[in-house]
């Protein structure tokens, strides 16, 4: 397991105490949670609601440029490690991890268990605000970490591919409709993102995660694509599979909002026969 992708509260506290090892902390929670108390030195970055439902080349390029620009405004540089945290090891943290991973940042980790784990460990929060120093950083995108609707369509009938639906059972079965159509991408394997976590909001052990995914046929030899409604929950399963060192994992950024709205794309409704 590439443990460098997760960090415990104790290990993070130790690195924060040494100026030469200090990472840039990104608090990706809602503004009110950040204002109530955050890790010392953390910079606030809330990307909730920044979604894309059209992965054709022009809108995709514009969206990713915007995200890259916002990350630079928060002080991202290639030579400083980044630690992302939410309330727990949640979808907010996973999605910002995915953005930085996609842009090829060389050292990005998630605080396992988030702010809740930090406080459970008896570590302090602060209300002092750290003003970020904007950088001129630009990433080097790793295209194999992102899927467009065309790339998903190309994988529908491939035996070496696995499309993972990380949404709720109602969304997967088509009884909860959040786009022009309800249902699932054909042949998608349903495994809700919440199954990645323990009750305390930390990730399950590598052995448990590995057994859970392989039992569903989601194996390391497959070209795996994750999706949800807008790429948030899909990013969480992307992170879980990266923790297991799966070599080929993509997040379908447009996810069901795009797929369900594009009436030319095929769907299935597992809950309706």
N, C-alpha and C positions, 0 to 999 in steps of 0.2 A: 504493500500500500504506500503510495507517495505521501508520506505524512507531512511533507512540506506544504500541502494544500490546506491543512487544518492546523490551528494552533490552540493550545489550551490557555485558559486564563493565567495560570501560573507561569507558563513559558513566555507569554506576551508581557506580563508584568516585569519579568526579568529583563527582557529586551528593551523595554521602555526605560529601565533604570540605567542603561548604558548608552550614552549619546552616539557612539559609533555604530550601534546596532539598531538604533531606533527606527521603526517603520513609520510610514504615513498611515494614520488611522482614518478610515472612512466610516462614519456613522450614517447608515442608510435608512434609519428609522424616520418616522414622521417628525415634523418640526417640533411639535409639542413634546414628544418623548425626548428629543435631543435637548430642548430647553429645560426640561425637568431634571436632567442629570445625564452626563455622558462620560466616557472614558477620558482621562486627562490628555489633552492635546489633540483630541479627535476633531476632524473637520466634517461638517454636515453635508451630506449629498443624498437628496431624495429624488430618485428617478421613477417613483411610482406614478403611473399614468402616462409615461413616455412609451407609447406602443406604436407598432407599425403593422398595418393590415394589407400591405401591398408590397410584395418582394420582387416586383419587376425592377430592372436595373436602376432606373432613374430615382424612384422614391427610396429604394434601399440605400443607394449611395448618399442621398441627402440626409436620411435618418442617421446613418452611421457617422457621417461627418459631424452632425449636431452632437451626438453622444461623445465622440472623441473630443470635441471642443469643450464640452462641459467638464469632462474629466481633466483636461489640461487646466481649466480655470480653478480646479480644486488642488492643483499643485502636483499632479502626477508627473513623475519623471522615470526614465528607464533605470536609473541607477539607485533609486530608493525603493526598498521593499514596501508593499502595500498590504495592510490587513483590513478586511472588510467585516463589519458586524451589523447584525440586526438585533431584534429582541431575543431571538434564538438562532439556531441554524436554519433560518427561514428563507422564503422565496426572494425577499428583498436582497438579502446578502448574496444568495446564489446568483441572482440576475446580474448584479454588479460584478461579481466574480467572473461570470461568463463574458461580459463586455470586455473586461481587462484581459481575459484569456484569449478571446477572439483577436484583440488588438496586439497580441503577442507580448504582453508585459512579462518580463522574465521572472518576477517574484511576487505573486499575489496569493494570499491565504485568507481563509475565513476563520474567525474566532468561533470555535466549536461551542455551541450553546449560547452565543451572543451575550448581550448585556445581562441577561438573567443569570447565566453561568458566572459571569464576572462578579456580580454582587453576591451570589451564593458562596463564592470563594472568599468573601470578606474583603474584597478589593474596593477601592474608593471610586466614587463618581464625583464630577465637578460640574458647576454651572458656568465656569469661566469659558469664554469664547476664544478660540484660536482662529485668527484670520488667515485664510490660505494665501499663499503666494503663487499666483498664476505662473504656469510654465509654458514653454513652446513645444511641449511634447506632442509627437504624432506617433501613432502605433505602426506596427507592421502586421497587417491583418493576416490571420491564418484562415484561409477560406474554407478549409476542411472542417472547421468548427461551427459553420453556419450552413443551414439548408434553406433554400427558397422553395416555393411551391413546385417549380419545375423539377428540382432535384428530388423532392418527395415523390412526385408523379413517376419519375424514372425508376424508382425503387419499389414500386408497388408489387411487382411480380418477380422480384429477385429473391432467390433462396438464400443469398448471402447477406440479406438486409433484414433489419428488425425495426419496425416503427412502433414507438412506445407512446401510448396515450396516458398522460399523467393526470388527467382530470378526474372529477368525481364519477361515480358509477352512473348517476343520472345524466350527466353530460355525454358520457361514452355511449350510453344506450339510446340517447335521443329523446329522453323524457324531459330533460332540462335543456332548453333551446336558447342559445346565446349568440346566434348568427342568423342569416337568412334561412338556413336549414339546420336541423339537429341531426346528430348521429356521430359517426366516426370515420376516419380515413380507413378504407378497405384493408383488412388483414391486420389492423393495428392491435397490439397487445396491450391490454389495460392493466396498469399498475400505478395506482394513485401515489402521488409524490409524498404524501404523509407517511407512507410505509417506510420511507428512508430513515425516519427519526424515532428515537426513544421518547418515552413520556416526558422527560425533562428537556426536550428540545435539542439534544445533541444527536449526532449521527449514530446509527447502529454500528456495531463492530464490523470490520471488513468481512469476517467469516459469515456473519448473518446476512449482510447485504449480498455477498457473492452467491450464497445459496438461494436467496430470494429471486435474484435475477436469472440465474441459470435454470432454476425450476420452471421459469416461464419461457425458456428458449431464448433469452436475451444473453447471449454468450460473447466472449471477447473476440471470436472469429468473425462476428457479424459487423456490418456497417450499420450502426445504430443511429436512428433519428428520433429525437424526443419532441413532443408537442403538447400544447395545452390550449388555452384560449388566446393568450397573447405573448407567450414566450417566457413567462415568469416561472410557473411550476415546471415547465420543461427545462429551464435552466437548473432547477434543483436536482432533477434526475440526471441531467448532464454532469453536474458536480459529483453526484454519488457514483456515477460510472467512471469519472476521472479519478476519484479516490481509489477505485479498484483497478486503475491503470488500463482501462479499455483503450485500445489504440485508435479506434475510429468511432467518434461520437460527434453528432451534430445537433444543434438546437435549431428547430424550425421556427424562425423568428416570427413569421406571420401567423402561424398556428391556426387554430380552428376559426378564428374570426375571419381570416383570409380564405381558408379552404371552404368553410361553410357558406361564405358569401359569393364565391366564384361558382356559379351554377353549372359551368361546363366540367367541373371536377367531380369524380365519382365519390360516392359515400355509401356507407352501410349503416343500418340501424339494428345493432345487436339485440336490443331489448324489444324489438317489434317483429320478431320472426325472421 
